[in-house]
Amino acid sequence: ECEHGIGHGLLATIKNDATIEDLSGALSACDHLDPPSNPISGCAGGVFMEYLVKSMASGGIDPRILTKDNVLEPCGSLRIDGYLSSCMYWLPMWWMLSSPERNLDEVMAAKMGAWCVKAPSPDSSAACIKGVANRMQLLTNEQPALTNKICNVVTTDAALRYTCHTHAARRFTYYFSLHDALIACSGLSPKEEAACRIQATEESRLIRSDQEKHRAAPDSEHAI
């Protein structure tokens, strides 16, 4: 989306290898958007993505080097309020792009789950799990039926497992039919599975509604 691209641009124009201070400055600029941007997918999301993988600055994908000492960075060093969960949400993308074992699905899932638990707060741990679930299409090799297996590896916490399943199912609606996406809700308790299915169905409805609006909009070249 447009605001996400603004976030990329704010950081990419500062320098190719941005610092924590540069990151904070870009996030402060995001605060001036009116109306406010979505803290996960909007301007801040673009800032964190650019910081982690430098896609705009490098003209491709150039992930920062991942070590055992910096797995929670820049989130652990962030000194600006309101963006910790957004930061933790985007870390799993960087982890997968930076790790040599990223194609070993269960190994990578287990590592990411262990790292998410080390997040500075419960809310940011949950955001991190959502970030893992956002990569579920890759972790399952595009097989929603494997979601339960991967989520079980990611976390043993019941609430976080529900978060993992639900966010994965919602994400799958962007790539698969609703019928196939709902398979990702399997493995939860009956009550949780029903709630997961409701959320994924609503996500699918919003996606289809947005697509219909775009199809109905006049061609920009002839709209004047």
Backbone bond lengths (Angstrom), bond angles and torsions (degrees), N, CA, C in turn:
res aa  C-N    CA-C-N  psi(-1)  N-CA   C-N-CA  omega(-1)  CA-C   N-CA-C  phi
1 E - - - 1.445 - - 1.522 109.37 -
2 C 1.333 115.82 165.48 1.463 121.31 -174.22 1.524 112.51 -58.71
3 E 1.349 117.08 -46.62 1.462 119.84 -176.28 1.529 111.66 -65.91
4 H 1.331 116.76 -33.03 1.463 120.55 176.09 1.534 109.55 -62.65
5 G 1.321 115.93 -42.12 1.462 120.39 177.94 1.521 112.34 -64.48
6 I 1.336 116.11 -35.47 1.464 119.84 176.11 1.523 109.83 -60.08
7 G 1.333 116.20 -42.61 1.463 120.27 179.09 1.518 112.03 -59.75
8 H 1.343 116.37 -44.58 1.466 119.79 175.94 1.522 110.28 -57.07
9 G 1.334 115.32 -47.53 1.456 119.89 -176.07 1.516 113.55 -64.38
10 L 1.328 116.50 -38.19 1.464 120.09 179.89 1.515 111.75 -57.81
11 L 1.324 116.65 -40.34 1.462 119.61 -177.39 1.522 111.46 -85.88
12 A 1.333 117.11 -36.66 1.464 120.19 -177.47 1.522 111.94 -65.14
13 T 1.320 116.94 -28.93 1.471 119.43 -178.65 1.530 112.28 -80.19
14 I 1.318 117.56 -13.40 1.468 120.00 -179.68 1.521 110.43 -74.35
15 K 1.327 114.94 -55.96 1.456 120.19 176.03 1.514 108.46 -174.89
16 N 1.325 116.88 165.93 1.463 120.53 -175.98 1.522 112.44 -69.84
17 D 1.324 117.25 -33.01 1.456 120.84 -178.10 1.519 108.52 -120.16
18 A 1.325 116.56 80.12 1.457 122.38 -172.24 1.524 111.99 -67.75
19 T 1.315 115.47 150.65 1.464 122.77 178.15 1.527 109.55 -99.16
20 I 1.335 115.65 174.48 1.458 120.55 175.35 1.532 110.34 -60.21
21 E 1.325 116.78 -37.30 1.466 120.83 178.61 1.530 110.65 -64.31
22 D 1.338 116.83 -41.01 1.456 120.72 176.73 1.525 110.63 -63.01
23 L 1.335 115.41 -41.88 1.460 121.14 179.02 1.522 110.65 -59.82
24 S 1.318 116.81 -46.64 1.459 121.08 179.88 1.526 111.35 -62.59
25 G 1.323 116.40 -38.70 1.461 120.23 178.31 1.517 112.25 -64.26
26 A 1.324 116.73 -40.14 1.461 120.80 179.14 1.529 110.40 -67.35
27 L 1.329 117.44 -40.00 1.465 120.62 178.26 1.532 110.74 -65.27
28 S 1.318 116.64 -37.60 1.469 120.20 176.68 1.524 110.56 -62.43
29 A 1.329 117.12 -37.03 1.461 120.83 177.10 1.527 110.54 -65.79
30 C 1.332 116.67 -37.46 1.475 120.48 177.02 1.526 110.86 -59.99
31 D 1.326 116.20 -32.06 1.469 120.34 -178.89 1.525 112.36 -62.63
32 H 1.327 117.67 -20.03 1.463 120.85 -176.32 1.531 112.87 -88.60
33 L 1.339 117.50 -3.05 1.459 118.90 178.31 1.528 110.12 -67.84
34 D 1.323 115.91 139.93 1.455 121.49 179.86 1.532 108.54 -135.65
35 P 1.350 116.80 115.80 1.465 128.57 5.13 1.527 111.55 -73.28
36 P 1.342 117.10 163.36 1.469 120.82 -178.74 1.522 111.57 -57.07
37 S 1.312 115.29 145.87 1.459 121.74 -178.90 1.526 110.90 -86.65
38 N 1.341 116.40 151.48 1.458 120.89 174.99 1.530 108.81 -57.89
39 P 1.342 119.38 125.78 1.464 120.96 -173.87 1.526 114.12 -68.13
40 I 1.330 117.52 -18.86 1.467 120.37 179.91 1.521 111.56 -95.73
41 S 1.326 115.85 -57.69 1.467 119.24 -173.08 1.520 113.76 -93.26
42 G 1.323 117.60 -12.80 1.456 120.83 -174.14 1.513 114.89 -87.08
43 C 1.318 115.89 -137.43 1.465 121.88 -173.99 1.526 112.08 -58.27
44 A 1.332 117.41 -47.92 1.470 120.34 -178.78 1.521 111.28 -62.72
45 G 1.335 116.46 -38.14 1.464 119.57 177.41 1.520 111.58 -60.17
46 G 1.340 116.15 -40.31 1.457 119.68 177.07 1.514 112.26 -65.43
47 V 1.341 116.17 -37.64 1.463 120.91 178.37 1.527 110.41 -62.64
48 F 1.334 116.90 -48.96 1.466 120.02 -178.30 1.525 111.52 -66.14
49 M 1.319 116.34 -40.42 1.467 119.39 179.55 1.525 110.44 -62.64
50 E 1.326 116.33 -43.16 1.468 120.35 -179.96 1.530 110.66 -65.60
51 Y 1.319 117.01 -40.08 1.463 120.52 178.75 1.528 111.01 -61.58
52 L 1.329 116.06 -40.72 1.459 121.06 -173.19 1.525 113.72 -80.60
53 V 1.339 117.50 -38.64 1.473 118.73 -174.23 1.529 113.92 -124.36
54 K 1.352 116.86 -3.70 1.473 122.24 173.32 1.528 113.01 49.60
55 S 1.320 116.22 46.75 1.469 119.88 -175.35 1.525 112.75 -70.56
56 M 1.323 117.64 -36.65 1.470 119.29 179.57 1.524 110.92 -82.02
57 A 1.314 116.99 -43.19 1.467 120.58 -178.09 1.524 111.47 -63.83
58 S 1.340 116.90 -34.88 1.465 120.43 -176.54 1.516 112.71 -95.30
59 G 1.341 116.74 -11.63 1.460 119.59 -176.43 1.520 112.48 73.08
60 G 1.327 116.86 17.81 1.468 121.71 179.86 1.514 109.00 -167.82
61 I 1.302 116.82 -133.88 1.463 121.70 175.10 1.523 108.03 -124.70
62 D 1.321 115.43 118.50 1.471 121.38 -179.51 1.530 108.61 -133.75
63 P 1.341 117.35 76.24 1.468 120.33 -174.35 1.527 112.31 -63.04
64 R 1.318 115.03 145.87 1.455 119.72 170.65 1.526 109.01 -63.45
65 I 1.320 116.56 151.58 1.466 120.85 -179.39 1.523 109.41 -68.34
66 L 1.321 116.73 130.32 1.460 122.84 179.80 1.522 109.96 -97.53
67 T 1.334 116.19 127.19 1.464 121.35 176.60 1.525 108.52 -129.81
68 K 1.323 116.31 169.14 1.462 120.09 179.70 1.523 111.89 -65.32
69 D 1.326 116.75 -19.04 1.460 120.55 -177.17 1.525 113.85 -92.28
70 N 1.335 117.54 -13.50 1.462 118.13 -175.21 1.531 113.72 -122.85
71 V 1.337 117.46 18.58 1.474 119.86 -174.54 1.525 112.70 -61.02
72 L 1.322 119.34 -26.93 1.462 121.24 -179.07 1.530 112.71 -101.28
73 E 1.312 116.53 8.23 1.463 119.69 178.81 1.538 111.18 -88.38
74 P 1.318 117.32 144.75 1.467 127.53 10.77 1.534 114.34 -88.63
75 C 1.337 116.39 2.84 1.472 119.75 -171.82 1.517 112.60 -59.96
76 G 1.345 117.67 -38.53 1.450 120.46 -178.77 1.511 113.74 -67.56
77 S 1.338 116.36 -21.88 1.473 120.20 -178.27 1.520 112.71 -105.97
78 L 1.322 116.77 1.77 1.462 120.67 -176.22 1.522 110.29 -67.94
79 R 1.311 116.43 130.17 1.469 120.56 -177.96 1.527 111.56 -118.87
80 I 1.301 117.76 24.87 1.458 121.76 178.61 1.523 108.25 -118.48
81 D 1.310 116.75 129.56 1.457 121.76 -173.46 1.531 112.43 -69.48
82 G 1.338 114.80 148.50 1.458 119.95 169.73 1.504 116.81 92.25
83 Y 1.317 118.99 -4.38 1.456 120.06 -173.84 1.527 114.64 -121.82
84 L 1.318 118.00 8.20 1.459 120.04 -177.92 1.529 112.14 -63.08
85 S 1.326 117.60 -45.57 1.466 120.21 -179.09 1.526 111.25 -65.51
86 S 1.318 116.52 -39.12 1.461 120.15 176.92 1.521 110.62 -61.34
87 C 1.326 115.91 -43.24 1.464 120.80 178.87 1.530 110.71 -60.68
88 M 1.335 116.79 -47.80 1.461 120.60 -178.29 1.527 111.53 -65.70
89 Y 1.318 117.68 -30.83 1.459 121.19 178.91 1.524 111.49 -61.66
90 W 1.321 116.44 -36.76 1.466 120.19 -174.53 1.531 113.48 -87.49
91 L 1.321 118.30 -12.52 1.468 119.54 -178.75 1.530 113.76 -60.79
92 P 1.353 120.71 -42.98 1.472 119.38 -178.56 1.525 114.07 -56.69
93 M 1.336 117.41 -34.00 1.462 119.89 175.82 1.520 109.95 -59.30
94 W 1.328 116.36 -46.56 1.467 121.39 179.58 1.520 110.56 -65.11
95 W 1.330 117.22 -43.77 1.460 120.40 179.60 1.519 111.37 -55.76
96 M 1.334 116.01 -45.15 1.465 119.38 -177.48 1.524 112.10 -68.87
97 L 1.323 116.15 -37.70 1.463 119.71 -179.46 1.525 112.68 -74.06
98 S 1.337 116.47 -20.16 1.464 120.43 -174.78 1.517 114.04 -103.06
99 S 1.321 118.66 -11.27 1.463 121.16 -172.79 1.520 112.24 -97.92
100 P 1.313 117.79 131.87 1.468 120.53 179.61 1.522 112.62 -63.56
101 E 1.351 117.99 -24.86 1.450 120.88 -178.68 1.522 112.34 -94.10
102 R 1.344 117.76 18.21 1.456 119.28 -173.51 1.526 113.50 -63.35
103 N 1.325 118.20 -19.91 1.461 120.12 179.20 1.529 112.50 -86.77
104 L 1.355 117.09 -7.82 1.456 120.82 175.85 1.526 106.33 -91.48
105 D 1.321 115.87 90.85 1.454 121.79 -164.10 1.529 114.04 -53.42
106 E 1.339 118.06 -52.58 1.456 120.25 -175.88 1.531 111.71 -68.96
107 V 1.307 117.40 -36.30 1.460 121.24 178.18 1.520 109.77 -62.57
108 M 1.315 116.22 -47.51 1.462 120.52 -179.05 1.520 110.60 -66.73
109 A 1.333 117.19 -40.49 1.460 121.42 -179.86 1.522 110.95 -61.88
110 A 1.329 116.85 -42.38 1.465 121.02 179.73 1.525 111.01 -64.35
111 K 1.334 116.48 -41.91 1.465 120.00 179.00 1.528 110.71 -63.34
112 M 1.322 116.69 -45.35 1.458 119.88 -178.07 1.525 111.37 -64.85
113 G 1.336 116.52 -39.29 1.451 119.55 177.36 1.518 112.06 -60.78
114 A 1.330 116.26 -41.90 1.470 121.10 178.87 1.527 110.90 -65.67
115 W 1.321 116.82 -37.55 1.461 119.94 178.58 1.524 111.12 -70.20
116 C 1.342 117.51 -38.98 1.465 120.84 179.85 1.526 111.43 -60.21
117 V 1.325 116.67 -36.99 1.464 121.17 -179.83 1.524 111.05 -61.70
118 K 1.324 117.30 -26.83 1.460 121.89 -178.17 1.534 112.73 -83.74
119 A 1.316 117.16 3.22 1.468 120.63 179.01 1.524 110.15 -59.13
120 P 1.337 117.76 153.85 1.467 121.20 -173.34 1.525 115.91 -64.40
121 S 1.339 118.91 -18.99 1.461 120.72 -177.38 1.528 109.54 -149.59
122 P 1.349 117.60 160.02 1.468 120.39 177.43 1.527 113.05 -57.70
123 D 1.332 116.75 -41.52 1.463 120.02 179.47 1.522 111.68 -62.93
124 S 1.324 115.94 -40.41 1.468 118.51 -179.53 1.528 111.11 -73.41
125 S 1.345 117.93 -28.17 1.469 120.29 173.04 1.522 110.27 -64.65
126 A 1.328 116.37 -43.33 1.468 120.69 178.27 1.524 110.53 -63.37
127 A 1.329 117.00 -40.09 1.463 120.82 177.97 1.528 110.66 -62.87
128 C 1.323 115.77 -38.29 1.458 121.34 177.96 1.530 110.67 -63.48
129 I 1.336 116.79 -43.71 1.463 120.65 177.50 1.527 110.31 -61.39
130 K 1.326 117.05 -38.59 1.467 120.30 175.62 1.528 110.25 -61.72
131 G 1.318 115.97 -37.77 1.460 120.06 177.49 1.520 112.01 -64.43
132 V 1.330 116.25 -38.03 1.468 120.18 174.79 1.522 109.93 -63.74
133 A 1.341 116.06 -47.25 1.467 120.60 -179.91 1.523 111.43 -61.43
134 N 1.321 116.41 -29.36 1.465 120.82 177.88 1.526 111.69 -64.35
135 R 1.340 116.63 -21.34 1.464 121.67 178.27 1.532 111.67 -100.66
136 M 1.333 117.08 12.84 1.454 120.85 -173.57 1.525 113.14 -61.92
137 Q 1.315 116.92 -29.94 1.465 119.42 177.50 1.525 110.70 -58.41
138 L 1.344 116.16 -38.06 1.466 120.53 178.56 1.521 111.19 -79.36
139 L 1.333 116.42 -41.58 1.460 120.23 -177.72 1.524 112.95 -64.01
140 T 1.328 116.09 -29.11 1.465 120.26 -179.64 1.520 112.71 -101.42
141 N 1.335 116.57 5.31 1.463 120.60 -175.73 1.532 110.73 53.50
142 E 1.345 114.37 45.24 1.466 123.64 177.58 1.531 112.62 61.76
143 Q 1.311 115.95 37.00 1.470 120.59 178.15 1.530 109.05 -124.97
144 P 1.337 117.60 95.36 1.468 120.43 -178.91 1.525 113.56 -55.26
145 A 1.322 117.80 -27.96 1.468 121.25 -178.84 1.527 112.00 -64.30
146 L 1.334 117.86 -18.70 1.466 120.97 179.98 1.526 112.46 -89.01
147 T 1.330 117.16 0.47 1.463 120.67 -177.55 1.524 111.78 -58.35
148 N 1.331 117.35 -44.44 1.466 120.14 -178.72 1.525 110.94 -60.13
149 K 1.318 116.49 -42.06 1.457 121.30 179.47 1.524 110.94 -61.49
150 I 1.323 116.39 -45.81 1.465 120.48 -178.48 1.525 110.85 -69.34
151 C 1.333 117.55 -43.94 1.471 120.00 -179.41 1.529 111.25 -62.85
152 N 1.326 117.15 -34.46 1.462 120.39 177.14 1.523 111.61 -65.78
153 V 1.312 116.74 -31.33 1.462 121.24 177.72 1.530 110.38 -76.62
154 V 1.324 115.96 -36.81 1.462 120.96 -177.52 1.526 111.60 -65.46
155 T 1.338 117.63 -43.27 1.459 120.41 -175.79 1.521 111.89 -154.89
156 T 1.319 116.04 148.67 1.460 121.86 174.13 1.527 110.77 -102.72
157 D 1.315 116.84 -4.87 1.458 121.92 178.51 1.533 109.18 -73.85
158 A 1.334 117.05 125.81 1.471 121.06 -174.27 1.522 112.15 -61.16
159 A 1.326 117.30 -43.75 1.462 120.29 -179.15 1.528 111.56 -65.22
160 L 1.330 116.85 -40.68 1.461 120.40 179.48 1.521 111.77 -72.13
161 R 1.336 117.12 -31.03 1.467 120.16 174.74 1.523 109.93 -63.93
162 Y 1.322 116.43 -41.55 1.460 120.11 176.87 1.531 110.12 -61.37
163 T 1.332 116.10 -43.82 1.470 120.71 177.38 1.520 110.57 -59.56
164 C 1.322 117.26 -42.86 1.459 122.49 -179.66 1.526 110.72 -61.20
165 H 1.324 116.93 -50.47 1.465 121.58 -179.93 1.529 111.75 -61.54
166 T 1.323 115.57 -48.83 1.459 120.19 -173.95 1.517 112.08 -65.06
167 H 1.328 116.60 -44.79 1.455 118.41 -179.31 1.528 111.00 -69.11
168 A 1.329 116.72 -33.92 1.470 119.77 176.53 1.522 110.60 -64.54
169 A 1.333 116.78 -45.20 1.464 120.61 179.96 1.521 110.64 -61.39
170 R 1.329 116.44 -42.73 1.463 119.97 178.33 1.523 110.62 -62.93
171 R 1.320 116.58 -40.60 1.457 120.28 -179.64 1.519 111.55 -67.35
172 F 1.327 116.66 -38.34 1.463 120.56 -179.81 1.529 112.23 -62.49
173 T 1.339 117.43 -25.10 1.465 118.94 -179.15 1.529 111.83 -64.74
174 Y 1.327 117.44 -18.11 1.467 120.71 177.65 1.531 111.68 -76.74
175 Y 1.328 116.95 -19.90 1.462 120.58 -172.54 1.528 114.14 -118.60
176 F 1.337 116.46 -22.30 1.459 119.86 -174.58 1.525 110.32 -129.19
177 S 1.335 115.70 172.35 1.455 119.90 173.95 1.520 108.89 -65.11
178 L 1.316 116.76 158.82 1.458 120.22 178.60 1.523 110.33 -59.57
179 H 1.324 116.71 -38.78 1.469 120.90 179.37 1.527 110.73 -56.61
180 D 1.323 116.87 -46.40 1.465 120.64 -178.71 1.537 111.32 -71.75
181 A 1.339 116.34 -38.42 1.469 119.64 -179.43 1.528 111.21 -62.70
182 L 1.319 116.83 -36.62 1.468 121.13 -177.74 1.522 112.67 -66.61
183 I 1.322 117.00 -18.88 1.463 120.27 177.08 1.524 110.53 -60.36
184 A 1.330 116.25 -27.99 1.467 120.66 -179.72 1.525 112.33 -65.91
185 C 1.324 117.90 -15.03 1.466 121.00 178.14 1.525 112.06 -82.49
186 S 1.315 118.02 -11.34 1.457 121.62 -178.18 1.526 111.15 -66.47
187 G 1.337 115.55 144.83 1.457 120.71 179.21 1.512 113.38 103.77
188 L 1.329 116.98 -10.73 1.457 121.81 176.59 1.530 109.71 -88.32
189 S 1.312 117.48 170.86 1.459 120.67 173.23 1.528 108.32 -64.69
190 P 1.339 118.60 157.81 1.471 120.13 -179.41 1.531 113.12 -52.79
191 K 1.325 116.98 -42.53 1.463 120.28 -179.73 1.522 111.09 -66.03
192 E 1.329 116.69 -44.49 1.464 120.46 -179.91 1.516 111.05 -68.20
193 E 1.316 117.44 -38.84 1.461 119.92 179.00 1.525 110.88 -63.02
194 A 1.324 116.75 -40.73 1.465 120.21 178.07 1.524 110.78 -62.03
195 A 1.339 116.59 -43.21 1.464 120.60 179.27 1.526 110.88 -65.80
196 C 1.327 116.46 -39.88 1.465 121.76 177.28 1.525 110.45 -60.65
197 R 1.314 116.65 -44.59 1.465 121.09 -179.19 1.530 111.09 -64.05
198 I 1.330 116.46 -37.75 1.466 120.06 178.68 1.527 110.26 -63.45
199 Q 1.328 116.67 -45.27 1.468 120.18 -179.04 1.524 111.81 -64.61
200 A 1.341 116.77 -42.62 1.466 120.11 179.92 1.523 110.99 -66.64
201 T 1.329 116.80 -38.79 1.466 120.91 178.74 1.521 111.04 -63.68
202 E 1.337 116.46 -40.92 1.461 120.23 178.41 1.531 110.51 -66.98
203 E 1.334 116.86 -39.56 1.471 120.03 177.11 1.520 110.67 -60.91
204 S 1.326 115.99 -42.92 1.460 120.98 178.59 1.527 110.72 -62.46
205 R 1.322 116.73 -41.65 1.465 120.44 179.28 1.525 111.12 -62.00
206 L 1.322 116.92 -42.94 1.458 120.75 179.76 1.525 111.80 -65.02
207 I 1.332 116.03 -38.73 1.464 120.21 178.58 1.521 110.33 -63.44
208 R 1.327 116.08 -47.24 1.473 120.45 -178.68 1.526 110.54 -64.95
209 S 1.341 116.96 -38.46 1.457 120.68 179.05 1.520 110.79 -63.52
210 D 1.341 115.66 -41.97 1.456 120.36 179.39 1.529 110.85 -65.55
211 Q 1.331 116.74 -39.63 1.459 120.65 178.29 1.527 111.37 -63.47
212 E 1.329 116.10 -39.78 1.461 120.09 179.26 1.521 111.50 -66.33
213 K 1.335 116.91 -36.58 1.463 120.39 177.39 1.519 110.83 -64.26
214 H 1.335 116.50 -41.02 1.467 119.82 179.10 1.529 111.00 -66.37
215 R 1.325 117.07 -38.77 1.465 119.64 178.83 1.520 111.23 -67.58
216 A 1.328 115.87 -33.01 1.466 119.88 -177.97 1.530 113.21 -80.99
217 A 1.323 116.91 -17.69 1.463 120.69 -179.30 1.519 110.06 -68.89
218 P 1.350 117.65 141.93 1.461 120.40 178.65 1.508 112.09 -65.92
219 D 1.320 116.75 149.42 1.457 121.92 177.11 1.513 108.78 -57.04
220 S 1.343 117.18 128.79 1.464 120.81 -175.22 1.529 112.60 -59.22
221 E 1.341 117.94 -27.93 1.466 120.45 -178.54 1.512 111.63 -72.98
222 H 1.360 116.29 -20.59 1.464 119.11 -176.37 1.517 111.43 -119.16
223 A 1.341 116.67 14.56 1.461 119.33 -173.59 1.518 113.17 -84.32
224 I 1.321 118.50 -13.25 1.462 121.24 -176.65 1.523 110.74 -71.75
